């Protein structure tokens, strides 16, 4: 994970550039079944080979909000159907890499929807949803990128654009490095949820300084992805921890395409997120009638439990089961989850509206009664205040005094009788 640049006094944010944990450039393979395809262990180990017998993601559009995607590489030719630039320094099609670690977006896209290398079967990088279509939304994070648009505004703009341009899924391999997020994200993410879009976000990378999961992975309704190594164990260096984690996916020994067509081996939840986004695309393709809540539920409920939820969430993804198993309907949905959070945490700053009236009458201070005029008859008439604070206490004390006197008189007379005897 890498950090975005600061904007004024805003909190530091970061892109989950897992490649900063260690990237190894791999020489281009020969034009036949090659080592690159052999390195993609997650396709078999996590059930994608079996899931592909039912669907490869056709008919589903995934927006990749990242550093831009080089659509000219062999694995991504024909995959990108639309694009935009939120940074102000890229190109309108979102295919010009921008910002720090500009190769990041292309690597993410190749893991998600790579088509393989040209006409040669079994070569190059193939994504987990190789028939899904991509939207490229470029954002520029880092220091001295030349962009005058704040990080937070770039994200909000890109999310809304993705929804308006037909995204069924949004992949966000980035983090703000804080649990909280700006209110502009409330509106943008709620807009996505209201339009039945599944948002997938990386948990972040411990090895890059993000110990705890940060936004957008903390936003209710977001499908948050943690990372594991090749053995399925938690990746300490490449995965942050937190209670919002939904599932875990491979985040080590990954291989992706870089701009220009080369390959790189890399680690991080940046790669785990698009693997899950691709799985979501497979589910949406296999079940086009399902809403976002039930799509997420298929991914989450079919995960294989692994350990503590703050490390693995519901467990390791199982693509075959997510696509083919019988799964009950979801009990909640992203829109409701985020609305409830906003109502609870933002309501102090929002006045009650006609749609959401106050649930109780306001407390109004009552004025004190006017004091009686000097010399008036009312001044000698006991009122409720004087009765409570003066008259009643005096009467009680007087009653006790009379009782004591009577007891004393009775006792005196009794002793006198005894003495006379």
SVG drawing of the C-alpha trace seen along z (x, -y; Angstrom):
<svg xmlns="http://www.w3.org/2000/svg" viewBox="-56 -48 69 75">
<polyline fill="none" stroke="black" stroke-width="0.4" points="0.0,0.0 1.2,-3.5 0.2,-6.8 -1.6,-9.5 -0.3,-13.1 -1.8,-15.5 -4.2,-18.2 -4.0,-21.1 -5.1,-19.8 -6.9,-16.8 -6.1,-13.3 -3.4,-11.4 -4.9,-8.8 -3.3,-6.0 -3.7,-3.9 -3.4,-0.2 -0.4,0.1 0.6,3.5 3.4,3.5 5.4,1.3 5.8,4.4 7.9,5.9 7.6,6.1 9.5,8.5 9.5,7.7 9.1,10.9 10.5,11.3 7.9,11.6 7.1,15.3 7.5,17.2 4.4,17.5 3.0,20.7 1.5,22.0 3.9,20.3 5.1,19.7 2.8,16.7 -0.3,18.8 1.2,21.4 1.9,18.9 -1.9,18.1 -2.5,20.6 -5.7,18.9 -7.7,20.0 -7.6,23.6 -7.1,23.3 -10.1,21.0 -12.6,22.7 -12.5,20.4 -11.9,23.2 -15.1,24.8 -17.1,21.6 -16.0,20.9 -18.1,24.0 -21.1,21.8 -20.0,18.3 -17.0,16.1 -18.6,12.8 -20.2,12.0 -22.7,9.1 -21.3,7.6 -19.4,4.2 -16.8,3.5 -15.4,0.0 -11.8,-0.1 -11.2,-3.3 -7.4,-3.4 -4.4,-5.0 -5.7,-4.4 -5.6,-1.3 -3.4,-0.8 -5.9,0.8 -3.3,1.4 -1.7,4.4 -2.5,7.7 -4.5,9.0 -6.8,6.0 -7.5,5.3 -11.3,5.0 -11.9,5.2 -12.4,1.5 -15.8,0.1 -15.6,-3.4 -13.4,-5.7 -12.9,-9.0 -10.3,-10.9 -11.1,-12.4 -7.6,-13.9 -7.5,-16.5 -4.1,-15.3 -5.0,-12.1 -7.0,-11.5 -10.7,-11.3 -10.7,-7.6 -9.0,-6.8 -6.3,-4.8 -3.4,-7.1 -1.7,-5.9 -1.4,-8.9 0.0,-9.6 2.4,-7.7 2.8,-4.0 0.9,-4.6 1.3,-0.9 -1.1,0.1 -4.4,-0.2 -3.3,1.9 -2.1,4.7 -5.5,4.6 -7.5,4.7 -5.5,7.7 -6.2,9.8 -9.9,9.0 -10.6,9.3 -7.5,10.2 -8.1,12.0 -4.8,13.9 -2.1,13.1 -3.4,12.9 -4.6,15.9 -2.2,18.3 -4.3,20.5 -3.0,20.7 -0.5,17.8 -0.4,14.5 -2.5,13.3 -6.2,14.3 -8.5,12.6 -11.0,14.3 -13.8,12.8 -12.2,12.9 -15.5,12.0 -16.5,9.0 -16.1,5.5 -14.2,2.7 -14.7,-1.0 -11.4,-2.9 -11.7,-5.7 -8.2,-7.3 -7.3,-9.0 -4.0,-10.5 -2.7,-10.0 0.7,-10.8 2.9,-13.8 3.5,-16.4 1.2,-14.6 0.1,-17.9 -3.5,-17.4 -5.4,-20.2 -8.4,-18.0 -8.4,-16.6 -8.2,-12.9 -11.6,-12.8 -13.2,-14.7 -11.6,-12.4 -13.1,-9.4 -16.6,-10.8 -16.6,-12.0 -15.3,-8.6 -17.9,-6.6 -20.8,-8.7 -19.4,-8.5 -19.1,-4.7 -22.7,-4.4 -24.0,-6.7 -22.0,-4.8 -23.4,-1.4 -21.1,0.2 -22.5,3.3 -19.4,3.6 -16.8,1.0 -13.3,2.1 -11.4,-0.1 -7.9,1.1 -7.2,-2.0 -7.7,-3.3 -7.9,-6.6 -5.9,-5.1 -8.5,-6.4 -11.6,-4.7 -13.7,-7.7 -14.5,-9.3 -15.8,-12.7 -19.5,-13.3 -19.2,-13.6 -18.5,-9.8 -21.8,-9.2 -23.7,-10.6 -21.5,-9.0 -21.6,-5.5 -25.3,-5.7 -25.8,-6.7 -24.0,-3.5 -26.0,-1.3 -29.3,-2.9 -28.5,-1.9 -27.8,1.7 -24.0,1.5 -21.7,3.8 -18.6,1.9 -15.5,4.0 -12.6,2.5 -9.2,3.7 -8.6,3.9 -5.1,2.4 -1.6,3.6 0.1,3.8 3.5,3.8 2.9,0.4 1.9,-1.2 -1.9,-0.6 -2.4,1.5 -6.2,1.2 -8.7,1.3 -9.5,-2.2 -12.2,-3.8 -13.7,-2.9 -13.3,0.6 -15.0,-0.7 -18.1,-2.0 -21.2,0.1 -22.4,2.1 -18.9,2.3 -17.6,5.8 -14.2,5.6 -11.4,8.0 -8.5,9.2 -5.4,11.0 -3.9,14.5 -0.8,16.2 -0.6,19.3 -1.4,21.6 -4.5,19.6 -3.1,18.1 -3.4,14.5 -0.8,12.3 0.7,10.3 2.6,7.9 0.0,7.7 -3.3,7.4 -4.7,5.1 -7.2,6.3 -10.6,5.1 -14.2,6.0 -15.5,4.8 -13.7,7.5 -16.1,9.6 -13.9,12.3 -10.3,13.1 -8.6,13.8 -5.0,14.4 -2.7,11.4 0.8,12.9 2.7,14.2 0.4,12.5 1.2,11.8 -0.2,8.9 0.3,7.0 2.0,3.6 1.6,0.7 3.5,1.5 2.8,5.2 5.4,6.5 4.6,8.6 5.2,8.1 5.0,10.4 3.5,8.6 1.9,8.9 -1.0,7.0 -4.7,6.6 -4.7,4.5 -4.7,7.9 -7.1,9.6 -9.8,7.0 -10.0,7.5 -10.1,11.2 -13.2,10.8 -14.6,8.1 -14.2,10.7 -16.0,13.2 -18.8,10.8 -18.9,10.3 -19.3,14.1 -22.2,14.2 -23.9,11.3 -23.5,12.9 -24.8,16.2 -27.8,14.6 -28.7,11.4 -31.9,11.2 -30.3,10.9 -29.9,7.6 -26.6,6.4 -27.5,7.7 -28.0,11.3 -25.0,11.2 -22.8,10.2 -24.5,12.8 -23.6,15.5 -19.9,14.5 -19.9,14.1 -22.1,17.1 -20.2,19.6 -16.8,18.5 -14.8,21.2 -14.3,20.3 -10.7,19.9 -10.4,18.1 -10.9,14.8 -13.4,12.6 -11.2,9.5 -8.5,11.3 -10.5,13.5 -14.0,12.1 -16.4,14.9 -13.5,16.9 -11.7,17.8 -13.7,17.2 -14.9,20.3 -15.8,19.3 -17.4,22.6 -19.7,22.5 -20.5,18.8 -21.7,19.5 -23.2,22.9 -24.4,23.5 -27.9,23.0 -27.9,19.9 -30.6,18.3 -31.8,14.7 -29.9,11.9 -31.2,10.5 -30.1,6.9 -28.7,4.7 -26.0,2.1 -28.3,-0.8 -30.0,-0.2 -26.7,0.4 -25.3,-2.9 -28.5,-4.9 -28.6,-3.6 -25.0,-4.5 -25.5,-8.0 -28.7,-8.5 -26.8,-7.4 -23.5,-9.2 -24.4,-12.3 -27.8,-13.2 -26.3,-15.7 -25.3,-17.9 -28.6,-17.5 -31.9,-19.2 -35.0,-17.0 -36.8,-17.1 -40.3,-16.4 -39.3,-12.9 -37.7,-12.3 -39.7,-14.3 -38.5,-14.6 -39.7,-11.7 -40.5,-13.7 -41.7,-17.1 -38.9,-19.6 -38.3,-20.6 -39.4,-24.2 -38.4,-26.2 -41.4,-27.7 -41.3,-31.3 -41.5,-32.0 -44.9,-33.4 -44.9,-37.2 -44.1,-38.3 -47.0,-39.9 -47.0,-43.7 -45.8,-45.2 -48.6,-45.8 -51.1,-43.9 -53.5,-41.4 -52.0,-38.6 -48.7,-39.0 -50.2,-37.5 -52.0,-34.6 -50.0,-31.4 -49.2,-30.2 -47.9,-26.8 -44.3,-27.8 -44.8,-29.1 -47.0,-26.2 -44.3,-23.7 -41.2,-25.5 -42.5,-27.4 -46.0,-26.6 -45.9,-22.8 -42.5,-22.4 -43.5,-24.8 -46.7,-22.8 -44.8,-19.5 -42.3,-20.9 -45.1,-22.4 -46.8,-19.0 -43.6,-17.3 -43.2,-20.0 -46.7,-19.6 -46.2,-15.8 -43.0,-16.1 -44.7,-18.5 -47.7,-16.2 -45.4,-13.3 -43.4,-15.3 -46.5,-16.3 -47.7,-12.7 -44.4,-11.5 -44.2,-14.2 -47.7,-13.2 -46.8,-9.6 -43.6,-10.1 -45.6,-12.3 -48.0,-9.5 -45.2,-7.0 -43.6,-9.4 -46.9,-9.9 -47.1,-6.2"/>
</svg>
